[in-house]
Amino acid sequence: MIELSFGYKNQSSRLPDFFYDVFSASVGGEEGRAIQSLIRELLKTEPDQDLQGCVATDGGDLLGCIMFSRLTFDQDPRRVFLMSPVAVRTDRQQGGIGQKLITFGLDQLRAQGVGFAITYGDPSYYGKTGFLPISEAFAQPPMPLSQPIGWLGQSLSGSQADPMVGPSRCVSAFDRPDLW
Ligand SMILES: CC(C)(COP(=O)(O)OP(=O)(O)OC[C@H]1O[C@@H](n2cnc3c(N)ncnc32)[C@H](O)[C@@H]1OP(=O)(O)O)[C@@H](O)C(=O)NCCC(=O)NCCS
């Protein structure tokens, strides 16, 4: 039976290779290694405060994982998290696990009072879980975007969000222009 858990710490040691396996199968070994090193760096981020995550497991098997890292808008009091990356084990894709994990993770963030979630990816996929295109004026990305069409967000507060005030900062693992 698939179990969703908010918290990634008891799976931390498996996550770099898990993300490598999923991404090398879907987009190639080079991207797999890039995501693997991103995950290693991300796991050095201060947990709870700036890094959260959720996993899907079945017995002892890891089936999926999503990481959420803090995006800080110094001039805006709202708590904002960046949802990235997202991976579902290759042989279990297209079975709804990704959407269930995203919905579950966002519910947990909402319960913590997180006001807004942002992601950077395929609008048609992330649109299935409530993400809509946002402009760079609405929420300034921490770095210039190579694919502004993939800049997506959703309010978690129950009401439409006002634009974010001022520039944003990502956690240090994402402080790499090639990721944006
Ligand atoms: C993208 C990913 C997380 C989706 O998870 P999943 O469990 O396979 O997807 P779900 O079963 O929840 O959703 C399937 C639906 O999403 C669509 N979909 C899946 N991956 C997609 C993608 N990369 N782009 C657009 N649509 C996609 C499917 O066509 C399907 O649509 P339908 O319901 O209309 O038939 C997963 O396929 C994956 O890990 N891919 C490799 C890594 C990756 O690309 N991660 C995202 C970038 S961080």
The ligand as an ORCA input file, in Angstrom:
! r2SCAN-3c Opt
* xyz 0 1
  C       7.002     14.292    -13.791
  C       6.675     13.220    -12.758
  C       7.064     13.717    -11.368
  C       5.149     12.981    -12.811
  O       4.783     12.028    -11.824
  P       3.797     10.822    -12.215
  O       3.464     10.119    -10.979
  O       4.416     10.047    -13.315
  O       2.568     11.626    -12.821
  P       1.025     11.454    -12.451
  O       0.684     10.009    -12.596
  O       0.716     12.162    -11.208
  O       0.348     12.281    -13.613
  C       0.278     11.768    -14.890
  C      -0.226     12.840    -15.831
  O       0.756     13.866    -15.939
  C       1.257     13.937    -17.259
  N       2.706     14.113    -17.178
  C       3.581     13.295    -16.545
  N       4.820     13.795    -16.683
  C       4.716     14.929    -17.399
  C       5.648     15.885    -17.865
  N       6.968     15.799    -17.610
  N       5.181     16.936    -18.579
  C       3.851     17.067    -18.827
  N       2.916     16.188    -18.407
  C       3.350     15.132    -17.717
  C       0.877     12.625    -17.895
  O       0.757     12.752    -19.292
  C      -0.459     12.309    -17.227
  O      -1.496     13.095    -17.792
  P      -3.015     12.584    -17.842
  O      -3.430     12.397    -16.413
  O      -3.719     13.696    -18.526
  O      -2.940     11.301    -18.598
  C       7.367     11.877    -13.065
  O       6.941     11.413    -14.312
  C       8.875     11.975    -13.032
  O       9.484     11.747    -11.994
  N       9.511     12.269    -14.180
  C      10.952     12.321    -14.283
  C      11.541     13.456    -13.476
  C      10.926     14.800    -13.832
  O      10.786     15.135    -15.003
  N      10.534     15.558    -12.800
  C       9.880     16.831    -12.997
  C      10.862     17.954    -13.062
  S      11.428     18.419    -11.458
*
